[in-house]
Amino acid sequence: MGRSEDGRLLLLEAPLALFPGEVVEAEVIWKARHGEGRVKRWITRDPRRIPADCPVAESCGGCDLWESGRHAQDLKHQMATDLLRRQLGEGVPWSWHPAPESARRHRIQLHWDGAALGYFRRHSHALVPVSTCPAAADALSSAIPRLLEALTGQALPFRPGRWELATGTPAGTVWATDEKTRTWTLEPDGWHRSTEPIRHRLGEATLLHEPGAFFQVSPPWAAEAFGGLLQSWDLKGDTLYDLYGGVGLFSALLGHRFRHRVLVENGETAVAWAQRNLEAAGLPSECLVADVAAWVPEGLGKTTDLILLDPPRAGLEPTLCDRLTTVGAGTLVLVGCDGAAFCRDVKRLSTAWNLDQLAVLDLFPLTSLVECVALMTKRP
Ligand SMILES: C[S@@+](CC[C@H](N)C(=O)[O-])C[C@H]1O[C@@H](n2cnc3c(N)ncnc32)[C@H](O)[C@@H]1O
């Protein structure tokens, strides 16, 4: 983030991180009040830069911070500080939760064009072939050449398309899922068709989900970060409304701290898994397939209840924010992986809710993305 000579805000994106004070050449599109640009060339480089540990770091669109090494955390902290100051104003306290060195992706999306397998180039659909991915769990990285071999040898469907490689927790078995959600697991002698769910053992909780479906990208670290945070906020009460609940991660993490659970999620298969996961954990719950904005009724809950919302990137619909200002529940937790959308929703909710706690978790190491979490209490 910088400023033009006339004071307009300038948001810059750089493939290999951007340290404050570096002089760069960038392509910028100026709008009325701000500019957005991409760094094309470094004129001066910060001495903290280190060579990237990934051979395709500059061209691949999957990571942004390779050359910042252990200083990535400082840069992300600075980015989060800028974002929160700009969106929520000065003086809002928040806590920063850096990722451990060990955090790796348990889910990666590759593209096969009929000849090569790789990631999309930054801002493009051109392929960057890869044979390894140091941002992914070792099991996934070493499965990339096995997937390529099977595609080239037509042991797997040869048609160009997207492939997802995923592993459970702890990482081990690798699942490959194609665009038609057909799934194979990798055995020593090659890929075998599979209908097995992916299993994550996360502390006390075990969560299963369908391959190809949403789950946290770095599940052990996400469970540790969210679990620690929710515990430190000492959340407990009568009913937990786990909205945009997926396969039940937050219900499982909060466990017996709530007497009842209602999980709402629009994916039918996810809801079926949530029901099974929570039952197996001894946490019987009402799991509903519904659109959250349509489902939340006027006056939902009572003061001893918690509404937890973990929407997709776009955040909450304005009509849902309005309805949330009139609910009966006394506590609300909002989770968001797009900082700007998250801050917009916090501001909308703050007409009826006090912002008590704010945390930023580095759930997406090597990228400029962060997960924001707010704890809000209803004003009487
Ligand atoms: C960011 S994920 C969070 C999932 C879960 N809380 C977790 O951490 O594993 C958002 C979830 O909301 C679901 N979803 C998206 N739009 C929805 C909607 N309008 N109503 C209900 N669920 C929705 C998605 O299927 C996805 O499972």
The ligand as an ORCA input file, in Angstrom:
! r2SCAN-3c Opt
* xyz 0 1
  C     -15.929    -20.579      4.333
  S     -16.839    -22.096      4.245
  C     -16.949    -22.486      5.958
  C     -17.296    -23.919      6.290
  C     -17.087    -24.342      7.745
  N     -17.486    -23.320      8.691
  C     -15.647    -24.770      7.987
  O     -14.881    -23.978      8.566
  O     -15.282    -25.870      7.586
  C     -18.422    -21.536      3.806
  C     -19.473    -22.624      3.735
  O     -20.736    -22.001      3.456
  C     -21.440    -22.765      2.502
  N     -22.336    -21.772      1.846
  C     -22.033    -20.925      0.838
  N     -23.067    -20.115      0.586
  C     -24.056    -20.461      1.440
  C     -25.380    -19.989      1.667
  N     -25.877    -18.978      0.964
  N     -26.114    -20.563      2.646
  C     -25.616    -21.597      3.359
  N     -24.356    -22.089      3.195
  C     -23.582    -21.528      2.248
  C     -20.391    -23.411      1.644
  O     -20.881    -24.601      1.082
  C     -19.259    -23.660      2.660
  O     -19.393    -24.938      3.246
*
